[in-house]
């Protein structure tokens, strides 16, 4: 069952990040996720492609800019 939907906990384990990070990526960085009822679900191949395209890195750059003194 390679193509099954993953839970937040499973995608966190796969990526090595916290659930707070995953929820922030969904909210701010368009991380590929689908809400099923009250739960978020993920396709591993879509998330991997998003990470490889720099989706997670964009979040880091945006956070760096938020802390800049203008």
VENFEN-V595814 format. One record per helix or strand of 2 or more residues. SS is the DSSP state (H for helix, E for strand). FROM is the first residue (numbers start at 1). TO is the last residue. Records with the same first field share a line. If there is no record, write none. Layout:
SS->FROM-TO, FROM-TO
This chain:
H->8-15, 19-29, 44-52, 55-66
E->34-36, 39-42
